[in-house]
Amino acid sequence: MITQPPLMGLQEIQQRLGLSRQRIQQLSGRDGFPSPYQTLAMGRVWLADEIETWIRTHRPARARSTPPDRQQSQFCEGRGDRAPNSSK
């Protein structure tokens, strides 16, 4: 089975940073912001690890101490939507 890395779309990044969709679009066009992993019909998606690295560097107050793939309510691998809450 091929394992896909955790992905984030604009909405997930918006929720993660607490910023507007327009502001996330502006940030995504700046130098230093990670390049999209892929562009789909629904929009661009980024590797969650790259976004978290960017957040730690550029928005340290928003950084998490737990890596995103270790959190209980995390984005589904390869799908960009949230995983159901479950005890791990």
Backbone as JSON Lines, residues from 0, in Angstrom:
{"i":0,"aa":"M","n":[0.84,-1.18,0.0],"ca":[0.0,0.0,0.0],"c":[0.89,1.25,0.0]}
{"i":1,"aa":"I","n":[0.56,2.2,-0.83],"ca":[1.3,3.46,-0.9],"c":[0.74,4.41,0.15]}
{"i":2,"aa":"T","n":[1.63,4.96,0.96],"ca":[1.22,5.9,2.0],"c":[1.41,7.31,1.49]}
{"i":3,"aa":"Q","n":[0.36,8.09,1.56],"ca":[0.41,9.5,1.16],"c":[0.76,10.36,2.36]}
{"i":4,"aa":"P","n":[1.54,11.41,2.17],"ca":[1.85,12.3,3.29],"c":[0.63,13.13,3.68]}
{"i":5,"aa":"P","n":[0.58,13.58,4.93],"ca":[-0.52,14.46,5.34],"c":[-0.49,15.75,4.53]}
{"i":6,"aa":"L","n":[-1.67,16.17,4.06],"ca":[-1.79,17.36,3.23],"c":[-2.69,18.39,3.91]}
{"i":7,"aa":"M","n":[-2.53,19.65,3.51],"ca":[-3.38,20.73,4.0],"c":[-3.81,21.58,2.81]}
{"i":8,"aa":"G","n":[-5.08,21.96,2.78],"ca":[-5.58,22.89,1.79],"c":[-5.67,24.28,2.4]}
{"i":9,"aa":"L","n":[-6.15,25.24,1.6],"ca":[-6.28,26.62,2.1],"c":[-7.13,26.7,3.36]}
{"i":10,"aa":"Q","n":[-8.22,25.97,3.39],"ca":[-9.11,26.04,4.55],"c":[-8.41,25.53,5.82]}
{"i":11,"aa":"E","n":[-7.65,24.45,5.71],"ca":[-6.95,23.92,6.87],"c":[-5.86,24.9,7.35]}
{"i":12,"aa":"I","n":[-5.16,25.52,6.4],"ca":[-4.14,26.5,6.76],"c":[-4.81,27.71,7.39]}
{"i":13,"aa":"Q","n":[-5.93,28.12,6.85],"ca":[-6.7,29.25,7.4],"c":[-7.09,28.95,8.85]}
{"i":14,"aa":"Q","n":[-7.63,27.77,9.11],"ca":[-8.02,27.39,10.46],"c":[-6.81,27.3,11.37]}
{"i":15,"aa":"R","n":[-5.74,26.76,10.86],"ca":[-4.51,26.58,11.64],"c":[-3.93,27.92,12.09]}
{"i":16,"aa":"L","n":[-3.96,28.94,11.22],"ca":[-3.37,30.23,11.52],"c":[-4.36,31.25,12.05]}
{"i":17,"aa":"G","n":[-5.66,30.98,11.9],"ca":[-6.66,31.93,12.35],"c":[-6.7,33.19,11.49]}
{"i":18,"aa":"L","n":[-6.41,33.03,10.2],"ca":[-6.39,34.15,9.27],"c":[-7.47,33.96,8.2]}
{"i":19,"aa":"S","n":[-7.76,35.02,7.47],"ca":[-8.77,34.93,6.41],"c":[-8.22,34.15,5.22]}
{"i":20,"aa":"R","n":[-9.13,33.65,4.42],"ca":[-8.75,32.93,3.2],"c":[-7.93,33.85,2.28]}
{"i":21,"aa":"Q","n":[-8.35,35.11,2.18],"ca":[-7.62,36.06,1.34],"c":[-6.19,36.24,1.84]}
{"i":22,"aa":"R","n":[-6.02,36.34,3.16],"ca":[-4.67,36.53,3.71],"c":[-3.8,35.3,3.46]}
{"i":23,"aa":"I","n":[-4.37,34.11,3.56],"ca":[-3.6,32.88,3.27],"c":[-3.18,32.88,1.8]}
{"i":24,"aa":"Q","n":[-4.06,33.3,0.9],"ca":[-3.7,33.38,-0.51],"c":[-2.57,34.37,-0.73]}
{"i":25,"aa":"Q","n":[-2.6,35.49,-0.02],"ca":[-1.51,36.46,-0.12],"c":[-0.2,35.86,0.37]}
{"i":26,"aa":"L","n":[-0.23,35.21,1.53],"ca":[0.97,34.6,2.08],"c":[1.53,33.52,1.16]}
{"i":27,"aa":"S","n":[0.63,32.76,0.54],"ca":[1.09,31.65,-0.32],"c":[1.81,32.15,-1.57]}
{"i":28,"aa":"G","n":[1.64,33.41,-1.91],"ca":[2.32,33.98,-3.06],"c":[3.67,34.59,-2.73]}
{"i":29,"aa":"R","n":[4.01,34.63,-1.46],"ca":[5.27,35.24,-1.04],"c":[6.43,34.26,-1.13]}
{"i":30,"aa":"D","n":[7.62,34.84,-1.32],"ca":[8.84,34.03,-1.25],"c":[8.95,33.43,0.14]}
{"i":31,"aa":"G","n":[9.39,32.22,0.21],"ca":[9.56,31.56,1.5],"c":[8.39,30.69,1.9]}
{"i":32,"aa":"F","n":[7.2,30.95,1.35],"ca":[6.06,30.09,1.66],"c":[6.22,28.82,0.85]}
{"i":33,"aa":"P","n":[5.93,27.66,1.43],"ca":[6.11,26.41,0.69],"c":[5.34,26.38,-0.63]}
{"i":34,"aa":"S","n":[5.93,25.75,-1.61],"ca":[5.24,25.54,-2.89],"c":[4.17,24.49,-2.7]}
{"i":35,"aa":"P","n":[3.06,24.61,-3.42],"ca":[2.02,23.58,-3.31],"c":[2.56,22.21,-3.71]}
{"i":36,"aa":"Y","n":[2.1,21.21,-3.01],"ca":[2.44,19.82,-3.33],"c":[1.77,19.43,-4.64]}
{"i":37,"aa":"Q","n":[0.53,19.89,-4.8],"ca":[-0.23,19.58,-6.0],"c":[-1.37,20.58,-6.14]}
{"i":38,"aa":"T","n":[-1.8,20.81,-7.36],"ca":[-2.98,21.63,-7.62],"c":[-4.08,20.71,-8.13]}
{"i":39,"aa":"L","n":[-5.19,20.71,-7.42],"ca":[-6.33,19.87,-7.75],"c":[-7.48,20.75,-8.23]}
{"i":40,"aa":"A","n":[-8.56,20.13,-8.67],"ca":[-9.73,20.89,-9.1],"c":[-10.27,21.75,-7.95]}
{"i":41,"aa":"M","n":[-10.16,21.26,-6.71],"ca":[-10.65,22.01,-5.55],"c":[-9.67,23.07,-5.08]}
{"i":42,"aa":"G","n":[-8.48,23.09,-5.63],"ca":[-7.48,24.08,-5.25],"c":[-6.13,23.45,-4.95]}
{"i":43,"aa":"R","n":[-5.26,24.27,-4.39],"ca":[-3.91,23.81,-4.08],"c":[-3.87,23.09,-2.74]}
{"i":44,"aa":"V","n":[-2.96,22.14,-2.62],"ca":[-2.71,21.44,-1.36],"c":[-1.21,21.47,-1.1]}
{"i":45,"aa":"W","n":[-0.86,21.53,0.19],"ca":[0.53,21.59,0.62],"c":[0.81,20.42,1.54]}
{"i":46,"aa":"L","n":[2.1,20.06,1.63],"ca":[2.52,19.07,2.61],"c":[2.39,19.69,3.99]}
{"i":47,"aa":"A","n":[1.7,19.01,4.89],"ca":[1.46,19.53,6.23],"c":[2.78,19.81,6.95]}
{"i":48,"aa":"D","n":[3.77,18.95,6.79],"ca":[5.07,19.16,7.44],"c":[5.72,20.47,6.99]}
{"i":49,"aa":"E","n":[5.62,20.78,5.71],"ca":[6.22,22.01,5.2],"c":[5.49,23.24,5.74]}
{"i":50,"aa":"I","n":[4.17,23.14,5.86],"ca":[3.39,24.25,6.42],"c":[3.74,24.44,7.89]}
{"i":51,"aa":"E","n":[3.84,23.34,8.64],"ca":[4.19,23.44,10.06],"c":[5.59,24.02,10.24]}
{"i":52,"aa":"T","n":[6.52,23.67,9.38],"ca":[7.87,24.25,9.43],"c":[7.81,25.75,9.18]}
{"i":53,"aa":"W","n":[7.03,26.15,8.18],"ca":[6.87,27.58,7.88],"c":[6.27,28.31,9.08]}
{"i":54,"aa":"I","n":[5.27,27.71,9.71],"ca":[4.62,28.32,10.87],"c":[5.63,28.49,12.0]}
{"i":55,"aa":"R","n":[6.43,27.46,12.27],"ca":[7.43,27.56,13.35],"c":[8.41,28.69,13.08]}
{"i":56,"aa":"T","n":[8.74,28.94,11.82],"ca":[9.7,29.97,11.46],"c":[9.07,31.36,11.42]}
{"i":57,"aa":"H","n":[7.89,31.47,10.82],"ca":[7.28,32.77,10.55],"c":[6.16,33.17,11.51]}
{"i":58,"aa":"R","n":[5.58,32.22,12.21],"ca":[4.51,32.49,13.17],"c":[4.72,31.64,14.42]}
{"i":59,"aa":"P","n":[5.84,31.84,15.12],"ca":[6.18,30.96,16.24],"c":[5.12,30.89,17.34]}
{"i":60,"aa":"A","n":[4.35,31.94,17.52],"ca":[3.29,31.92,18.54],"c":[2.21,30.89,18.2]}
{"i":61,"aa":"R","n":[2.12,30.51,16.94],"ca":[1.12,29.54,16.48],"c":[1.68,28.12,16.37]}
{"i":62,"aa":"A","n":[2.98,27.97,16.64],"ca":[3.63,26.66,16.48],"c":[3.09,25.67,17.5]}
{"i":63,"aa":"R","n":[3.02,24.43,17.11],"ca":[2.58,23.35,17.98],"c":[3.8,22.63,18.53]}
{"i":64,"aa":"S","n":[3.68,22.13,19.73],"ca":[4.78,21.37,20.29],"c":[4.72,19.91,19.83]}
{"i":65,"aa":"T","n":[3.54,19.46,19.42],"ca":[3.36,18.1,18.94],"c":[3.32,18.11,17.42]}
{"i":66,"aa":"P","n":[4.13,17.27,16.75],"ca":[4.08,17.23,15.29],"c":[2.67,16.91,14.81]}
{"i":67,"aa":"P","n":[2.26,17.45,13.65],"ca":[0.88,17.26,13.19],"c":[0.47,15.81,13.01]}
{"i":68,"aa":"D","n":[1.4,14.93,12.64],"ca":[1.02,13.53,12.42],"c":[0.85,12.77,13.73]}
{"i":69,"aa":"R","n":[1.13,13.41,14.86],"ca":[0.98,12.78,16.16],"c":[-0.24,13.27,16.92]}
{"i":70,"aa":"Q","n":[-0.98,14.2,16.35],"ca":[-2.13,14.76,17.05],"c":[-3.36,13.93,16.78]}
{"i":71,"aa":"Q","n":[-4.24,13.93,17.75],"ca":[-5.43,13.09,17.66],"c":[-6.36,13.52,16.53]}
{"i":72,"aa":"S","n":[-6.69,14.78,16.44],"ca":[-7.56,15.27,15.39],"c":[-6.69,15.9,14.31]}
{"i":73,"aa":"Q","n":[-6.26,15.08,13.39],"ca":[-5.33,15.55,12.36],"c":[-5.95,15.3,10.99]}
{"i":74,"aa":"F","n":[-5.34,15.92,10.02],"ca":[-5.79,15.78,8.65],"c":[-5.51,14.37,8.16]}
{"i":75,"aa":"C","n":[-6.43,13.83,7.39],"ca":[-6.25,12.5,6.84],"c":[-5.06,12.49,5.9]}
{"i":76,"aa":"E","n":[-4.33,11.43,5.92],"ca":[-3.2,11.33,5.02],"c":[-3.68,11.28,3.59]}
{"i":77,"aa":"G","n":[-3.12,12.18,2.78],"ca":[-3.4,12.17,1.36],"c":[-4.77,12.7,0.96]}
{"i":78,"aa":"R","n":[-5.59,13.12,1.92],"ca":[-6.93,13.58,1.56],"c":[-7.16,15.03,1.88]}
{"i":79,"aa":"G","n":[-6.46,15.58,2.88],"ca":[-6.62,16.99,3.21],"c":[-7.84,17.32,4.03]}
{"i":80,"aa":"D","n":[-8.62,16.29,4.45],"ca":[-9.75,16.57,5.32],"c":[-9.45,16.01,6.71]}
{"i":81,"aa":"R","n":[-10.28,16.29,7.65],"ca":[-10.01,15.88,9.01],"c":[-10.36,14.42,9.24]}
{"i":82,"aa":"A","n":[-9.52,13.78,10.03],"ca":[-9.77,12.41,10.43],"c":[-10.83,12.4,11.52]}
{"i":83,"aa":"P","n":[-11.62,11.35,11.6],"ca":[-12.59,11.28,12.69],"c":[-11.85,11.21,14.02]}
{"i":84,"aa":"N","n":[-12.46,11.78,15.04],"ca":[-11.85,11.72,16.38],"c":[-11.89,10.3,16.86]}
{"i":85,"aa":"S","n":[-10.75,9.82,17.27],"ca":[-10.68,8.48,17.8],"c":[-9.53,8.44,18.8]}
{"i":86,"aa":"S","n":[-9.62,7.52,19.73],"ca":[-8.52,7.41,20.69],"c":[-7.42,6.61,20.06]}
{"i":87,"aa":"K","n":[-6.19,7.12,20.2],"ca":[-5.04,6.44,19.6],"c":[-4.23,5.78,20.66]}
